[in-house]
Structures are given as C-alpha cells and as structure tokens.
Amino acid sequence: MRRIVALKRVLYDAFGHFNDDDGWAMASHLAISALMAVFPFLIFATTLASFLGAQAFADTAVHLIFDTWPDTIADPIAREVVSVLTVQRSDLLTFGFVAAAYFASNGIEALRTSLNRAYRVTETRSLMFRRLQSLAFVLIATVGIAAISVLLVFAPLLARLAETRFVWLEPYMGTGTLWRFVVASIVIVLGLFAVHIWLPSGKRRLRRIVPGIAFTLIGWLAGSTLFAAYLDRFSSYVTTYAGLASIMVAIVFLYMVSAFFILGGELNAAISRYIDSRARVPR
C-alpha cells in the first residue's frame, strides 16, 4: 500500500510539473531544435571525419541516427541526408564549417534547457562555458561515430577470424542490420546518460537518473511502434501535406520522443524529491 501511495505521489509530481511548466511547449522546441541540428551536425561531422580519413563516416552516421527510428519515418529523411552528405566538401575551417558546428550545438543547448526545467534547477554556469560544452559534445559525438565507422571497416575481417575460432557464432554473423541496431541502441543509452549527468546544472548520482532514462527508452520503443503502426494503417499525412509529409511525420515523431525525454527528467526529479522528503521525516 505504501509503495502504491509513493508511486502515485511521484507520478503526480512528475506529470503535474511537466504540464504546469510548459512541458508540451518545451517538447515542441526540442523537436524542432533536434531536426534543425541533424543536418548541420552531419555536414560538420562528415567534413571533419573526411579530413581525418574516416571515409565511411556518412554511412555509419546515417545508420546510427536513423536505425532506431521506424522505417516509415526514417527512410525519406535518410535518403535526403545521404544526398546531402555525398556532396564533396573541402571547406574545413571555413565559415560554413564553423556555422554548421554552431547550429549543431544549438540542439545540445535545447537538451540543456529542457533538462534544467525538468530537474527544477537554475542555470548558474556562464554562457561561454555552456557553449563550449555543447561544442565539445558535438566533437565527441563526431569522433565517436568516426571511430565506429573505422571499426566497421574491419568488422568483416574480424567476423571471419571469429568464425574460424568459434563455429557457434556463424549463424549470427550475417545479421548486419541487427548489429547496427545494437550499436545504435548502445550509443543512444550512453548519450542519454551523458546528457543527464553533464548538461543540467547541479550534480546527480548515477542511480538517481536511471529511472528516467529507462522511462525514456521504454516510451521511445512503445511510441515508435504505435506511431509506425498508425502511419501504416490510418495516416493521411501524404494527402494532407503532400511533399512536406516526410518532414511533418519526422516532427511529430521527434515531438513524441522529446516529450518522453523531458518526462524522464521530470520523473528523476520527482523521485529525488520524494526520497529527500522521506529522509527529512523524523523516525
């Protein structure tokens, strides 16, 4: 009975604060910021990766970003991304390259703002520190994906070596799509931990952020499945928005994921508030 009361109190606190503190509007802001940051990030990262010699970066990045999206949503956007990234670029350290890095970091700043609101904290760090931290996130993501792209070049060789030593692995070696999905999922989980730990103001223990991250991942999976089923059976986006249908579908999908992301932070904050209030009660 006590656990049910505690659960109701935590959920009421989390969803109530989300609703009262413009959570739906922040989800819209985060969705648009994420969509606007994807192309600049990929242009910046592909240019830098090509300069560093990671030629397979573009293909790897597209898979890491879009393999965890429903195919109905991801395929049209992924095709446009690939067409943009296949253009040869040599504008490293030019204005366009720097601008792409800046606009990509705006997506990180949107995540920070959303989490600061969710965790009910006031930002005390300087603007310069926050912007440099956001750019560092962009650079780390670029280097990480570049490293993965280089590793994937050697993956077939490593797979053949593994098969000669471990025969039982042979049935699993041909499922490249599965492995890409696994890698993309790991990247998302690590990214969620990173943004919850370092982006919002203040400090949080690792175990205090696990519930919200789990909620976000479960919500992402369930919401993606239901949204994809809706698009396949009932959607009229194509007839309503014509050529803009793919963009509108992506915005709605990102809006849904953004709401789950912010609610994850709200849930962490509500749990922490409940635990702290229980600790203050005299025994």
C-alpha positions, -999 to +999 in steps of 0.1 A: +000+000+000+028+024+009+045+017-024+013+025-043+009+058-025+046+066-032+042+058-069+011+079-072+028+108-054+059+106-077+038+103-109+016+132-098+046+154-091+063+145-124+034+148-147+020+178-128+052+197-131+056+188-167+021+201-175+024+233-153+059+242-165+052+243-203+064+207-209+044+204-241+059+236-255+094+226-245+088+193-263+080+212-294+111+234-290+133+204-285+118+185-315+123+215-339+158+221-325+167+185-330+155+184-366+173+217-373+205+203-357+207+170-376+218+183-410+244+209-396+258+182-373+261+156-401+276+182-425+301+193-399+310+158-387+313+144-422+336+172-433+358+167-402+358+129-405+368+130-442+397+153-432+407+127-405+404+099-430+372+082-418+356+079-453+329+056-442+316+081-416+285+093-436+270+058-440+278+049-403+263+081-390+231+077-410+227+042-396+234+052-360+209+081-361+181+065-381+182+028-374+163+033-342+136+052-360+106+034-375+113+027-412+083+047-424+097+078-407+134+073-412+137+062-449+126+095-465+148+116-442+177+092-445+176+095-483+178+133-481+206+131-456+226+107-479+221+130-509+235+159-489+264+141-474+276+126-508+285+161-520+322+165-519+334+191-494+368+206-486+357+236-466+373+227-433+378+257-410+357+279-433+327+300-422+302+273-434+320+246-414+321+267-382+284+277-387+274+241-390+292+233-357+274+262-340+240+252-353+246+216-343+254+227-308+221+245-306+205+211-304+226+203-273+215+237-258+179+227-263+185+195-244+201+215-216+172+239-213+147+211-212+166+192-185+171+223-164+134+228-163+127+192-157+151+190-128+138+223-114+173+239-113+186+273-123+215+276-147+245+292-129+273+284-154+285+311-178+273+313-214+308+307-227+312+275-206+278+262-218+285+269-255+320+253-253+305+223-235+279+220-263+306+221-290+325+195-270+295+172-271+293+177-309+331+169-313+329+139-290+299+126-310+318+131-342+349+113-330+329+085-316+309+079-348+342+082-368+358+056-346+328+033-351+329+038-388+366+028-389+359-003-368+331-013-391+355-013-420+374-041-402+343-058-389+341-084-418+377-094-412+371-097-375+340-117-381+358-142-403+385-146-377+359-151-350+341-177-371+373-198-375+377-198-337+341-200-326+320-220-350+288-214-330+289-177-339+284-184-376+245-181-376+248-147-361+275-131-383+253-124-413+228-102-394+244-069-401+212-050-396+209-064-361+244-054-351+239-019-365+207-016-344+226-029-313+254-004-318+229+024-324+210+015-292+242+014-271+251+049-285+216+062-275+219+048-240+254+062-234+242+096-249+212+097-225+235+091-195+259+118-207+233+145-212+215+137-179+248+138-160+266+168-175+241+191-193+218+202-165+230+224-137+240+207-104+251+172-097+231+139-097+240+105-086+241+078-113+213+057-097+191+088-095+190+092-133+184+055-142+146+055-138+141+085-161+164+070-188+146+037-186+113+055-189+126+074-220+138+042-237+106+023-230+085+053-241+106+056-273+102+019-281+065+018-274+057+051-290+077+043-321+059+010-326+025+025-321+032+055-343+046+033-371+015+011-369-007+043-371+012+055-402+008+022-419-029+018-413-047+051-407-024+081-416-034+107-441-002+127-439+007+123-475-027+136-488-027+164-462+009+177-465+019+164-500+057+169-504+061+180-468+047+148-454+081+132-445+091+164-426+058+166-408+060+130-398+096+134-385+085+165-365+056+146-349+079+116-341+105+139-326+079+157-306+067+124-291+103+113-283+111+148-268+081+146-245+093+112-232+128+126-228+116+156-207+092+134-187+122+112-179+140+141-163+107+151-145+105+115-132+140+116-119+134+149-102+101+137-086+118+105-073+146+126-058+122+150-042+102+121-027+134+104-013+147+136+002+113+144+018+112+109+033+147+114+047+136+146+065+107+129+082+116+121+119+118+084+126 
